Amino acid sequence: MFRLSFYPVFDSYLLALAIGLLLATVMWFGPSRRRISGWRRAWLTLPRAIVVLLVVLAMLRPTLIYTRTAKQAATLIVLADQSRSMSVPDAVGNKTRFDAMRDALSAAAPELAKLQKEFELKAYTFDADAHEVPADAGRIELPDKPDGPQTAIGAVLEDVVRREAGKRLLAVVLLSDGAQRAYPPRDLPAQTAAARLSHLDVPLYTLPFGQSRGLGEAKDVALKDLVANPTVYVKNELSIRGQLRIDGYVDRDIPVRGLFETSAGKMEVVAEKKVKATADGQLVPVELSYIPQTPGEFKLTLEAVPQPGELVTTNNQLSTFVTVLKGGLNVLYLEGALRPEDKFLRRSLDASPDIKVDFLRTPLPNLSDRFRPGKYDVYLLGDLPAEAFHGDELNQLAECVNRGAGLIMIGGLDNFGPGGYDRTPLAKLLPVRMDRLERQNPNEPVRSDLQQPGPLKMRPTSLGRMHFALMLAGNPQENEALWSKLPALDGASKLQPRESGAVVLADAGENVPLLISQSFGDGRVMAFAGDTTWRWVMHGFEAAHKRFWRQIILWLARHDQAQEGSVWVRLTQPRFPPAQRVEFTVGANAPTGDPVGGAAFQAQIVLPDGTRRPLSLARQGEQMVGSFRDTQTPGDYAIEVTATQKGQPLGSARARFLVFQQDLELDNASADADSLTSLAAMTHGESVAPEQLPALIRRLVAGTQSLDVVQETKKTFWDTWWFFLTLVGLLGLEWYLRKRWGLV
């Protein structure tokens, strides 16, 4: 559109006219008609008149204006959900949500192509993150199938707005089932992101896909809860309760089973019942019970048997850990040659009503049944060589200790290295070093390099003074005095503690260790070099003898936890969902129950695949606290802690926890259209049906009048070089003519 406008000097047309008349008047009084002919006068008047017209025109300042209307640059963002929940086939015509979304975008492709002629179109697919995809000629390129593990609507909206910062956003169009399913740190609430869009005056338009019933149409049974006492006593009933949500299997019997860990990694069905739902989506209570027969820490699983047609089965079971506490203690004492030590030792243990001792002497019978995990709490090995055992029995014994049993080997001529145990599975769990050259052959003289002659005065070490097993009196002063009075031992086996993990609790002077301990797996192990504690009884210290051996057995069986100087680790709970932070506390207690001052701790995590990683700890008083965040992988984890004081080991502890398997997208794949409607309303946008997407794009384009910008292009000629040259040329022509005709 063209138009001519005038901008007179001082905005006064009258001034321009007056000056023009004045110049015309001056021009009229030119040369006398008598001096020049009429035609010459006309030639002089013509340039003068043109100059006057040009001057008046310059004073009016005419401007030619060209006007056109253009759109401001703007961007439309399209977000398409590619998470696993979009694979649920609950759209019209039994299509998956993803296929329905693909159809909606294809139908809107022509309108999107028209929009691209005036605006920028940015397309993203998203799950836990946003992924930019091509959008050529309005056709948005989607992946072949939705396989995203999370739906982080809030975080993705924030990310996309941040990526497009500095641009004018026309709108954001979100195509999704509306249910946010995300782990930290991608679990930003969608409402927070919507509030940010509202602040930026960017409307959000949402298109919901799927039904709120979600998997109900696809059939699913899912355990929603598991409740079991964390501790139970042996041969007491363990109550197992849970809730089962049933979709698509109305009036059908669904078997539910309880599984209990019988050995490492092996689960056995211990209880079963059938439940039935009378309506879709019903939560059906489940109650089972089981009577555990052996003590220890065990894994418990509640499982709904997978049904035909289930889309996902990872939600069919839940697991936790249960600690089965012992009643009385069972001890198996295996001895070789006749000697006084076993008589007095058994008598002292038999004096404890809660300790039952089974005693066997060589030749030993088949021990396979007795070396079954849980059969005995503590195994006591006397003076008998490794050859006394048959077949795989020592492997079985090692596994019992690994599973939580205690083991002690006492001094003699045919045990430790002299007994040939360096070539057995016990070599890796006893807290002493052994060598094949130490073997003491039968009928040979006793080797002085393997036996320490007496008398040997047994005294607790600095660490042993705090140890439960060596607290024979009520307080440290009385305890030290009592130990100083006990008779010396006649002799002892020469033992060399392991370089790591072994703790010397008692000795008979420097380089003469007598009592050494360590942990192995879930069990505890001791090596005692002496075999003449019976002399304590003979010299009137029967009570001290009974207490010593009773506390040795209690410590090995872990019945000392409430009162001994022990290292411990505690978890806030035994089971966690994936990606949740696990917090724990560690510490060490003295025999009095007070925290051990100045203890140093090291912790590591054992991952489901067996790999280990160090964990950081922070001091909190006399305790240490820590956390572990990398729990995305389902499975069994363990936290292992070791403690030292002034460079000397205090012991170790271990705690297990479970990260249960969870399909975040499909465990509950219900759509949430209401959430999408709410988000759109927060931004003054709108939630529309998928088939209305083409109309929505047209409305967005039609409603962009506010983006219209009127652009004017002005063209002037009175202030140009050729105008100035024309004016000068006319004045020069007039002067030339007058000069030629003799008028100047």
N, C-alpha and C positions, 0 to 999 in steps of 0.2 A: 504494500500500500504506500502510495507516494502522496506528499502534500508539500505546499510551499508556505513557508512562514517568514515573517519579517520581524527583525529585532532592532528598531531605530535607535540611533544614538540618544542616550538619556531617556529612552522609551517615549520619545516625542516625535510623532509624525509632523507636527506643526513646525518644529525646528528645522526638519529636513526640507519641508516645503518653503519656508522662509528663506533659507540659504539658497535654495534653487532659484527662487524669484530674484533674489539679490544678484546672483551670478548672471541670470538672464538679462537683468537690467543693465549690468555693467557691460555685457556683451553687446547690447543694443547700441551703446554709445561707442561704436567702432570708428574706423577711418571715414573721413568725409566722402560723400558720394561724388564730389567733384574731383577728388584725387584719383579714384579708381573706378573702373567700369562696374556695372551691375553684376556681371558674371564672376569678376574677381572677388567682389564683395561676398557673393554667395559661397565661393570656395573658402573664404576665410570664416564665414559664419558657420558652415557645416561642422568642422572639427571642434569649434568652440561649443556648439550646441551639444555635440556628442560628449564632450568633456563635462559639461554641466550635468547632462543626464547620468553619466557615470559617477560623478561626485555625489549627486542626490541618491543614486542607487546604492553607493557604498555606505552612505549615511543610514539608509533604510536596512542595510545588512540582510538581504534575502538569503534564506537557507532552505535547501531541498531536503526533506526528511523522508527516509524509507523506514517503515515499521513492519516487524514480523514477530510472531509469537512462537516460543520454543519451550520444551520441557527441561526442567532441571534434572541432573543425573541422580538416579536412585537405584537401589538394589532390592530385589525380592529374594528372600532366603526360603528354600524348601528343605525341610528335614524329614527324611523317610526312615522309619524304624526297621532295623535289620536284626533285631535280637531274636533269640530262639522262640520266645512266646508267640512271635508272628507266624510260626509254623502250625499253630493250632487250627484245625479245619472247622471253624465255626462261623464262617462267613456265608453269605447267600449262595446256594447251590453247592454246599459242602466244600467250597473253596477254602484254602488257607487264608489267613488274614493277609499274608504277604502277597499272594496272588491277587486278592481283591485290591490291595493297594497298588500293585503293578497295573491292573486294569484301570483304576481311577487316574493314575498319572498318564497312561496312554491316551485315555479319552480327553484329557486336558492338554495334550501336546500341541494341538493347533493354536489354542489360546495362549499357551506359554510362548510359542514361536512368535506370535504377534507382539506379545509383551516384550520380547527380546529386541524388537526393532527400536524401542524407545528407552528401555531400561535394561539394567544388568540382572541376569538370573544366576544365582549361586545355589547349587544343589549339593546336599550332603546326605549320606546315610549315616546311621549312628547306632551304637550299642553302648559300650562303656565310654567310647570316644566318638568324635565326629570324623567322618571320612569324606573328603570332597570327591564328587563324581562328575563326569562330563554331562553337559546338558545341551547337546547340539540340536538346533532347530526345534527346541522345546521338548525333546525326548530325553528324559533323565535315565541314565544308565544304572540299573540296579544290579546287585550281585545275583548269582544263580539261586541261592537259597539263604534264608536267614539263619545265621549260626552264632550270633553274638551272645556271650555269656551273661551280659548285664544290660539293663535299660537305665541309663543315667540321664534322665530327661533334664533335670536341673543343671547338672554340670555341663552337659552338652550345649544347652542354651547359653550358658555363661561363656563357654569357649567360643562359640560361633560369633556372638556379639563382640567378643574381644578381638577375634580375627578380622572382623569387618569394621573395626573402629575407624572413625574418620569419614565413613561413608554415610550418606543419607539412606536410611532403611525404609523402604516402602512398606514392608510387613514381613512377618515370619509365618510360614505355613508349616504346621506340624502334623505329620501323618503317623499315627501310632495307636496301640491298644490302650495307652493312657496309664498303665501301671508302672510306676518306677520300681525297679529292682536293682539295687546297686550296693556294692560293698564300699566301706571307707577306703580311700578318701573321695570316691566318686559319688557319694550319696547326698550331695547338696540338695536340699528340698527344692522341688520344682517351683513352689510358691515364691521362694527367694529370687529365682531367676525371672519369674513373671513380674515381680515387683520392680526389678531393674528395667525390664522392657517398658513398663508403664512409666517409669521415671524418664526414660528416653523418648517417650511418646511414640513407641513402636507397637502397633497392634499385633497380637498373636491370633492366628486363625487355626483352629484345630479340626482334624478329621478323624473320628474314632473308628476303629476296626475291632471286630470281635464282640463277644457277648460276656456279660458280667459273670455268667456261670463258668466260663473258661473251660477247664478240663472236664466239667460235668458232662459235656456233650461228647468228649473223647474217651470217657471211662477212666477212672483212676481210684485207687485206694491209697491213702496216705496216713502214716502215723504222725500225729500232731503233738504227742506228749509222752514222756516216759518218767515215771516216778518210782524210785526204789530206795530203800534205806541204804545209805552209804556204808554202813557196817552191820554185820549180823554175826551171831555166834554159831559155831559149828553145831549142826544138827538142830538148829532153830529154823523156823519158817521164814523165808524171805518173800515178802509181798511185792509183786510186780504189777504196776498199774499204768494204764495209758489210755489214749483216745485215738480212735481211728475214724478218719473222714472218708466216707464212701460216696462216690459219684458214678452213676451209670450202672450200678449193680444192685438195684433195689430188689429186696426179697430173695437175695442169693447168699448162701453160706460162704463166708470168707474165713479161711483158717488163719489163726494168729498163733505164733509160736514164740516160746521163750528159749533162748540159747544161752548156755553157760560155758565159759572157758574151762576146758579140762586140762589142756597143756598149751604151751606157747603156740599161738596161732591156730589152735584147733578148737572149734565151737561144737557143742553137742546139744541137741534138742532135749530140754528137760521138762517142758510143759507145753500144752497145746489146747486150744479151744476154738470154737467157731462162733462168729458173730454175724448179725444180719441187720441191714438198714431197711427202714420202711419208707424212706424218702431220700431223694437225691440231696447230696451235700450234708447228710446227717452225721453228727459226731457221735460215735458209738463207744461207750466205755468198755475197756478191756481190763480184766483182772486175772492174774495168774499167780501161782506160788511155787516155790521150790525150796527144798531143804538141803543146803550144801553140806557135804560130808568132810571136806578138808579145809584147813585154814589157808589164808593167803589173800593176795589181791587178784581178783578175777574180773574179766570182762563179761558184761551182761548185755544181751541184745534182745530187743522185742521186734519181731518181724511179722509182717502181713504177707502171706504167700502171694506172689505175683499172679494176676488174673489175665486171661486171654483178652487182648485188645487194649491193654494199658499203653498209653503213650510214653509214660515215664515210670521207672521202677526204683529210682534212687531215693524216693520218699517212702519206700515200703518198710524201712527199718530205722530204729534208733538204738544207740548203744550208750553204755556208761560203765563205770568201774565200781565194784563192790569189794569191800574188805571183809573177809570172813575171819572172825576172831577165834582164838583157840579157847578151849575150856582148860583141861589139864594138859600137862606136857608129857609127851611120849619120847623116851630116850632109848636108842639101841646102842648097847655097849658091847663091842667086839674085842676079845682079849686073846692073847696067845699063851705063853707059858704061865704057870702058877707063880704068883708073887703076892706079897702082902698088900700092895697098893690097891688092887682091884677089890679086895675084901672090904677094906675101910672106906674106899670111895663109894661102893654100892650101899654100904650101911648108912653113910651120910646122906646120900640122895634118897634112899628109901625113907628117911626120917621126914621128908617133905611130902605131905599128903597129895599135893598137886603135881608131883613128878613120879611118873611110872617108868621103871627101868627094865627093859628086856636085855638079858645078858646071854651072850653066846661065846663059847670058847672054841678054839681050833681043835679038830678040823671043822671048818664052817660048812653048814648046809647050803643049799641053793638060796641065794639072797635076793633074787629078782623081785619077788613080791614085796620084800621089806625095803627095797630101794625104789619103791614107787612114790612119786611126789605126793606129799601130804601124809604118808604113812607114819613117819616119825618127825618130830620137831628138831631133834638134835641127834647127831651120830658121834659116838665117842670111840676112837680107835686106840687100842692099847698096844702092847708089844707083840705085833704080828707082822710078818713080811707081806709084800704085795702078792707073792705067790699063793697066799692063803685064799685069795678071791678067784672066782671062776669066770671065764668068758668075758662078757661085757659088763660085769657088775660094777666095776669102778667107773665106767662111763655113766651108768645109771646113777651112781652115788654123786658124781659131779653134777649131773642134771638136777638132782634133788636139791643140792646146795644152791645152784643157779636159780632155782624156783623158790628159794626162801628158807630152806632148812639150815641148821647150824652144824658145824663140824669142828671137832677138836681132836688132835693127835697128841698123845702124851709120850713122855720119854721112855726109852728102853734101848735094847740092843738091836732090835729088828724092825725099826720103823724109820721114817724120813729117808735120807740117802742110804744109810746102811741097810734098810729094808727093801731097797730097789724101787722106791716110789718115784724116782726121777724119770722113769720111763713110762709112767702111768698118767691117766687124765688128772690125778690129784696134784701133779707137779705144777699145773697152771693155777691152782686155787690155794694151795698152802702158802702161808706168808714167809716161807724160807726158801733159800737157794739150795739146790741139791745137785749132786754130780754123780755120774755113773762110776767114777773111781772111788766113791765112798762105800761101795757095796761091801757089807760084812758077810763073808761066807760062813756057813754053819761050821761048828767045831774049830774055828780059828780063834786064836787069842784075841781078846778085846783090844781094839786099836785105840791108842791113846790120842790120836789126832781126831777121833770121832766122839770121844767121851771125856767129859770134864770131871776130874776127881773132886770129892768133897773134902772138908765140909764147905757148903755153899750157902751163905746167908742171903735168903731171898728178900729183896726190898722193892717196893714200887718205885718206878721212875717218876720224874716230874709230871709226866702225862698220866702215869698210872695212878698217882695220888687222887686224881679227879675221876677215875674210872669206876663205874658201878661195881664191877666184879671184884675190885680190890678194896672196897670200903667195908672193912670188917668191924668197924666201931661207929659210934654215933656222930663223931665230929672228926675233923682232920687231925687234931692233936692226939686224941685217943687212938685213932687209927694208926698213926705213926708209932705211937708207943707200943701198941699191940704187935705190930710187925717187927719191932726191934726185939720182942720177947720170944717170937716163934723160933723153934729149933731149926738149925741149919739142915739142908738137904744133904744126903750122903753123896750125891753126884748128879750129873745131868748130861743129856746129849748136847754136843756142841752144835749150835744153830747159827746160821748167818741170815739175818733179815733180808727180805727183798729190798731193792733200792727204792722202789716207789710203792706207795699204798700200805706198806706194813708199818705197824706202830708197836714199838717195844714198850710193854706195860710194866714189866718187872725184870730185874736183873740181879746178878750177884757181884756187881762191880763192873768196871769198864770192860767192854768187849766180852762180857759173859751174859748174853740175853737169856732169859728163862721163859718169859711169857710174851708172845707176839700175836698181834691180831691184824685182821684186814677184812674188807668186804669183798664178796665175789657175787656178781649178779645181784639177786635179791637176798642172798644169804650172808651169814657171817662165819668167819673161820678163825680158829686159834691154833697155835702151836705151843705146847707146854713142854719144856725140856726135862722137867723133873719127874720122878716116879716114887718119891719117898715122903710125900706129904703125910703118910700114915704116922710118921714120927710125931707130928703135932698132937695127934690123939694120945699117943703113948705118954706124952709129957704134960697132959692135962689141958690141952687146947682143943678139945673136941668141938666146942661151939664154933670156934674160928674155922676149923676144918669143914664143918657142915655149911657154914655160911659161905666160905670160899667156893666150894664146889656147887652149891645151890646157885650162887650168883653167876658163876661161870655158865651154867646151863641156862639160866634166865636171860643172860645177855645174848648167848648164841641163838636163843629162840625169839629174841626181840621182845621179851616180856619186861624189859627194863625201861621202856620208853617214857614212862611217867616220872622216873626218878633218877635216871643215870645221866652222866655227862655225855650226851649224844648230839650228833649233828642231825638236823632235820630240815625238811623243805615242805612247805604247805602251799597248795593251790587254792584259788578262790572257788573253783568248781572243777568237776572231773571231765566235763564235756563242753565243747565250744563249737559254734558254727564257723564255717570257713571265713578267713580274713579278720577274725576278731582277735584283739590283743589279749594275750594270756599274762596275767600278773601273778607273781609268786613271792613268798617270803622265805628266807633261810636264816638259820641261827644254830647255835650250839649251847647246850645246857650243861652245867656242872652237876655233880651228883646231888647237890642240894636243890636242884631245880632252877638255880639262878643262872643267868646268861654268862657265858665265858667271856671275860673281858679281853679285848685286843685280838680277837680271833680274825683271821683272814680267810676269805672264801673265794673259791673259783667255781664257776658254773658253766655247764655246757648243755646244749639241747641235742637229743638224739632224734633225728627225723625218721619218718616212716620207712625210708629206704636204707636206714642204718647209718647214714652219714652224720657227722657231729659238727656242731658249730659252737664257738665260745659265746657266752652271754655276759653282758655288762651288769654289774651290780652297783647299787647306791646304798650307802650306809644310812640307816634310820635307827638311831640309838645303838643298842648292842646287836641289832639285827641288820640284815641286808635285804633290800627289795630289788626285784628285777622284772622285766617283762620281755615278751617275745611276740613279734607282730607277723612274721611270715608263716601264716597258718592257712594258706590257700589250698594246700594239698591235704585231702582227707586221709585219715589213718591214725595210728597209735604213735604218740610222742612220749618222750621221757626227759625229765630234767634231772641231771646228775650234779651233785654238789660235793666238793671236798673242802675240808677246813684244816687250817694249820694255826698254831700259836707259837710265836717266836721261832718259826722255821720248822717246828715239829708237827707232824700230822695229828689231827684230832679225830679224823674219821671221815666218813662219806655218807651220803643219803641219796635216795632216788624216789622220784614221784612221777607217775604216769598220768597222761590225760589224752583225751580223744578229740579229734576234729572230725565231726561226722560229715558224711557225704551229702551234698545238697546241690540239686539242680535249681539254682535261683530262679531261672526263667520258667521252668515247667513244673516245679513242685506245686505252685499255685498260679496257674496261667490265666486267671480271670482278667478280663478287660475292665477298664475303669473309665467309662465315658464321662461320668460325673466329674472326675478330676480334670479332664480336658476342658469341659464346659466351664469349670471354675477358673482355670488358668486363663482361658480366653477372655472371660468377663473381667478379670483383674487388669487386663491391658486394653479394655474397650474394643476388643476384637469379637470374634464369634466362633462358635462351634457349628460346623455344617456337615451334612451327610456326604459320604465320599462321592456320590453321583452328582453333587452340586459343585464339585471343584471347577469345571469349566466356567460356570456362571460366576463363581467367586472371582476367578481371574479377570473376567470381563468387568465385574464391578470394581475391582481394584484399579484397572486401567481407566475406567470411566470416571472414577472418583479422584482423579489426580489433578483437578483444576488448580488446586493450591500450588501445584508444582509448575504452572504456566508462568513463563517469564517473557514480558514484552521487551523486545530489543529494538532500539532506534539507531539508524545510521544517518548522520547529518552530512550534507554536502554544501559547501559554500564556494563562491567564486570571487567575491569582492576582496578577499584577503589572500589572493593567489598571485603568483609571480606574473602570469600572463595578463591579469587585470591591470597590474601596475605598469607593465610594459606597454599595454594598449593606451593607458592614460598618458604616459610619457611620450609615446609615439605621436599621438594626436597633438599634444602641445608642441612637440618639435616640428610637426608638419606645418602647424599654423605659423610658427616663428620662421620657418624656412620660406614660406610663401610671402610673408611680409618683407623679409629680407630681400627676396628676389625682385619684388615689385617696388622696392625702394621706399618702403613705409617705415623702416627703422634705420 
